[in-house]
Amino acid sequence: MTIKTILRYPDPRLHQVAAPVAEVNDVIRELVRDMAETMYAAPGIGLAATQIDVHQRVVVIDVSESRDQLQVFINPEIVLSEGEPTVHEEGCLSVPGIFDTVERPARVRVRALNLDGQGFECDAEGLLAVCLQHEIDHLNGKVFVQHLSRLKQSRIRSKLLKQERDAA
């Protein structure tokens, strides 16, 4: 297992749409192990393969307090969104130190494959629903700040670019 480098916004690779996984094999299972290790080390509660510059439709999530309930979604797709939209504060490992509120559907049903290549559906609400929508956005080339106003996006971009220059 290897901790991978997480791309930082506004890296253009974060806007690349991920391709479906053709076959769940040992390469994909190793990718999942690396993603989980990277997510836990960051630390975060979700990570899309896009964030580590692998443009395949793979997501890992662990919203548990104990940090020992890893959920894996391969080729996830939202098949149902329902309920009054809710507002949650979101952050992102690719947008470090930035948090803002985003409105999303309250409940979702996601269809995906597991590590054995078997299909399943997951009904989610609360934090898991937010996290699934956030990570699937990544697979579709969208970062959470794109849900914010243009002014906020511009300020966030400027702040992160300044941090990058100062660190160099």
C-alpha positions in Angstrom: 0.0 0.0 0.0 1.2 3.5 -0.9 0.1 6.9 0.2 -0.5 8.9 -3.0 -0.2 12.6 -3.6 -3.6 14.4 -3.6 -4.1 16.9 -6.4 -4.8 20.4 -5.3 -7.4 22.8 -6.7 -7.2 24.5 -9.2 -5.2 21.7 -10.9 -6.9 21.1 -14.2 -6.6 17.3 -13.8 -9.3 17.6 -11.2 -11.8 18.5 -14.0 -11.1 15.4 -16.0 -14.1 13.0 -16.2 -13.2 9.5 -14.9 -13.7 6.5 -17.1 -15.8 3.5 -16.0 -13.8 0.5 -14.6 -14.1 -2.3 -17.1 -13.2 -5.1 -14.7 -12.7 -5.3 -11.0 -9.4 -7.0 -10.7 -6.2 -7.0 -8.6 -5.1 -3.7 -10.1 -8.4 -2.0 -9.0 -8.2 -3.7 -5.5 -4.7 -2.3 -5.1 -5.9 1.1 -6.2 -8.6 0.9 -3.5 -6.0 -0.1 -0.8 -3.8 2.9 -1.8 -6.8 5.2 -1.9 -7.9 4.1 1.6 -4.4 4.5 3.0 -4.2 8.0 1.4 -7.6 9.0 2.7 -7.0 7.9 6.3 -3.5 9.5 6.3 -4.8 12.8 5.0 -7.1 12.5 7.2 -10.4 12.6 5.3 -13.7 10.8 5.1 -13.8 10.3 1.3 -11.6 10.2 -1.7 -12.2 9.8 -5.4 -9.6 8.2 -7.7 -9.6 11.5 -9.7 -8.0 13.2 -6.7 -4.9 11.1 -7.0 -4.7 11.5 -10.7 -6.2 8.1 -11.6 -9.2 8.8 -13.8 -11.3 5.7 -13.1 -14.6 5.7 -11.4 -13.6 4.5 -7.9 -14.5 6.1 -4.6 -13.6 5.2 -1.0 -15.6 6.5 2.0 -15.5 6.1 5.8 -17.8 8.4 7.7 -17.6 6.3 10.9 -16.3 7.8 14.1 -14.1 4.7 14.6 -12.5 5.1 11.1 -12.8 1.4 10.5 -15.8 1.0 8.2 -14.4 1.6 4.8 -17.0 1.6 2.0 -15.9 1.1 -1.6 -17.9 2.2 -4.7 -16.7 1.2 -8.1 -18.6 2.8 -11.1 -21.0 4.6 -8.7 -24.0 6.3 -10.1 -26.8 8.2 -8.4 -30.0 6.5 -9.4 -32.3 8.5 -7.1 -32.2 11.8 -5.4 -35.0 12.9 -3.1 -36.1 15.0 -0.2 -35.8 18.7 0.5 -32.4 19.9 -0.3 -30.2 20.3 2.7 -27.2 22.5 3.4 -24.0 21.1 4.8 -20.6 22.5 5.4 -18.2 20.7 3.1 -14.4 20.6 2.8 -12.2 18.7 0.5 -8.7 17.1 0.6 -8.0 18.7 -2.8 -9.0 22.2 -1.4 -7.2 22.1 1.9 -8.3 24.5 4.7 -11.4 25.7 2.8 -14.9 25.0 4.1 -18.2 26.3 2.8 -21.9 25.4 2.7 -23.3 23.4 -0.2 -26.9 22.6 -0.9 -27.6 19.0 -2.0 -30.5 16.5 -2.1 -31.2 15.1 1.4 -31.2 11.4 0.3 -29.7 9.5 -2.6 -29.6 5.9 -3.8 -26.3 4.9 -5.4 -25.7 1.9 -7.6 -22.1 0.6 -7.8 -19.9 -2.5 -7.8 -18.0 -3.8 -4.8 -14.5 -5.2 -4.6 -15.7 -8.6 -5.9 -17.3 -6.9 -9.0 -20.8 -7.6 -7.6 -23.5 -4.9 -8.1 -25.2 -3.3 -5.1 -27.4 -0.4 -4.2 -26.9 1.9 -1.2 -29.5 4.3 0.2 -27.9 7.2 2.0 -28.8 10.3 3.9 -27.0 12.7 6.2 -23.2 12.8 6.0 -23.0 9.6 3.8 -25.3 11.2 1.2 -23.3 14.4 1.2 -20.0 12.5 0.9 -21.3 10.2 -1.9 -22.5 13.2 -3.9 -19.3 15.1 -3.3 -17.1 12.2 -4.4 -19.2 11.4 -7.5 -18.9 15.0 -8.4 -15.1 14.5 -8.5 -15.5 11.5 -10.9 -17.5 13.9 -13.1 -14.7 16.5 -13.1 -16.4 18.8 -10.6 -14.9 20.2 -7.3 -17.2 21.3 -4.5 -16.2 24.9 -4.9 -18.0 24.9 -8.2 -21.2 24.9 -6.3 -20.2 28.3 -4.8 -20.5 31.8 -6.3 -18.0 32.9 -8.9 -16.7 35.4 -6.4 -16.0 32.7 -3.8 -14.4 30.5 -6.4 -12.1 33.3 -7.5 -11.1 34.0 -3.9 -10.4 30.4 -3.1 -8.4 29.9 -6.3 -6.3 33.0 -5.4 -5.8 31.9 -1.8 -4.6 28.4 -2.8 -2.3 29.7 -5.6 -0.8 32.1 -3.1 -0.2 29.3 -0.6 1.4 27.2 -3.3 3.8 30.1 -4.3 4.6 30.8 -0.7 5.5 27.1 -0.1 7.8 26.9 -3.1 
